[in-house]
Amino acid sequence: MELLKFDAHKKELGGKVTPLMDSTKVNIWYLILLAYYGMEPDSATYYAELCKTLSERIGYKKGIGNYYNGMGLINMVMGRNFSVAEESFKKALKIRTEIGDKVGQAWTYNNMGNMYGGEGNTLESIKSHSQAMKKWEETGDTVGVIESLSKRSRELVNIGNYPDGLKDLFLALKLANEMGYKEGIAIAYRAIGQIYELEGNYSEALKNFIACAKFTEEMGDPNSLENSYETYGKIYLLKGDTAESLKMYMEALKISETNGNNYQIFQHSIDIGNIEYYQGKYDEALKHLLVALRVGESLKEKNATAVGSIAVAKVYNKQGKYQEALIYINKALADGIERGHKDEVKDAYKILSEIYVKLNNFKEAYKYHVLYQQVKDTILNVENTSKMKQLDMQYNFDKDAAIQKAEQDKKDTILAKEVETQKFRRNTIFIVSGIIVIFLIIVIIQRNRIARERRKKELERERNRISRDLHDDLGSGLTKIAMMSQNARKISGDEQQNALQKITNESSDMVEMMNVIIWAMNTHNDSLPNLLSFLKISASEMYEDASINLVWNGPEIIPDIYVFGEIRRNIYLVVKEALHNVLKFSEAAKVTVTITISNDELGITIEDDGKGFEISPSAPFQKRGESNSHGGNGLVNMRKRMEEIKGTFNISSKTGVGTKVSISCTMKDYTKV
């Protein structure tokens, strides 16, 4: 319609058109190009050529820059020709720099950052988004700065740099709060929650997702409905309600399919497939994950194909289709190593280790387990966690400081007439503060000395415990394998196969025991959420193929309480032994695990509805007449483990009704108790 008006006006002027009118026409064509490039590339290309032809004829450099920027977008989004897109963006950037178009430069840098990110060139993507942010700052566009910070954060997280990624998001959140930009606030909270989720800090992740949902609802924007469903899906998932989470992600997927947004279709399909995987619905999970992988390949983004390949490999691994799993996981590993994406490499190593254990190739399994642990420690080390908490505290401090400064300005105005009185008070405060500071310095020096001595003793005790575990658990296991191997040489046929299977089982037990020792040694796991998560995962795997129904009852939100390594290990071994006894002896239909938390006290009960057994009054941890039945010696060991950590252990059982095991302990270093 606007072009018809220009043509009509041109006739009125006798065919004479000023350069201003032609340049305006070029700008309109460019806007049409931007509307078409994501849906109809041919139409977008047509208007791009119109921009170029008229701009070159009238010498309109901005129009020529717009043409090259438009061609870059067309080739990046629809043609997926990154080399042509990169060349076009560079030409657009050169022209926009020459004419001093800072807004245009910012957009081109933004587009280049998106292009490099889609190509898997993370470092160049980070550089481009940094340049875009600089230009947005020069033009005073705070919204542009917030978006560049969010995009740069995403790329930093892709290479495992969580602290700097989180730093960008806290700055974006601060700027969005200052200007009341609700969409930016919601985006920042969601991204912060995702980083905490990757780091394993689920309580902080949940808080940020809830905050995101609040601002998304306040916006009341129909286009934000999909984001709301996605965020609530994440919230329900962290709370353990997979059924409601799945419903939310399904609704989000419907909206993205209606809008034809392949990026969101990919992400939602991945989330749905992962939930169905954890629900044990492997066929349904594979269906959604293969759709996600197909969409990711159509986007031609290596990051998407790597994520999809890992998810598909996990399902095939669970289904026992190990060769299919190896094909997908090796592809993901190659892509992850090439692009330096540590999270993908870590996940690939873990799955490869699991597959080779099941294929009885323990040499390869151990190799990949070591590589997995090395990459995991690089990403989720104590320093990174500390930096994240410091950044969180810094954001809250800056926010509180701004409020306090405003209040202080008012007080200074009111108390201006009392200068002499304030001087006296100030001097008094300085003297008292000096005395307090000196006292605190003395206290801190004394506490540090005591802490160093205590830490020295703790390290010595920890070394002795690790040495004992390696000798008792792994040493005895290796001796047993050696003896079974010698016996296997002397027999043949079915007896030899049975002996080899026992060797395989013993090897698997040793690998599991080694994993528990490593898990207990890693101080990153010294928290209640990590302990309960590890217990739940282990219990689910133990009862995955069992006929007994496992019910897990625990609080919705788990406080982030410190739990010493030896306490974690002993609790894990006691719970595992109790669940193993139910599985082996009880003939139960259901076993219920109940978690209770009261201040620093943790309580766990394991109750089954099985056949039960008679407990001897003289030896309550041993079945009458049968020292090894129903885990008799195991019950003694369970009691000793709880006594070692100053905890309690109780067992009650009734024939025909079932058995109940209860443990409790203080969730801190038991040496302080």
Order of alpha helices (4+ residues) and beta strands (2+ residues): alpha-alpha-alpha-alpha-alpha-alpha-alpha-alpha-alpha-alpha-alpha-alpha-alpha-alpha-alpha-alpha-alpha-alpha-alpha-alpha-alpha-alpha-alpha-alpha-beta-alpha-beta-beta-alpha-beta-beta
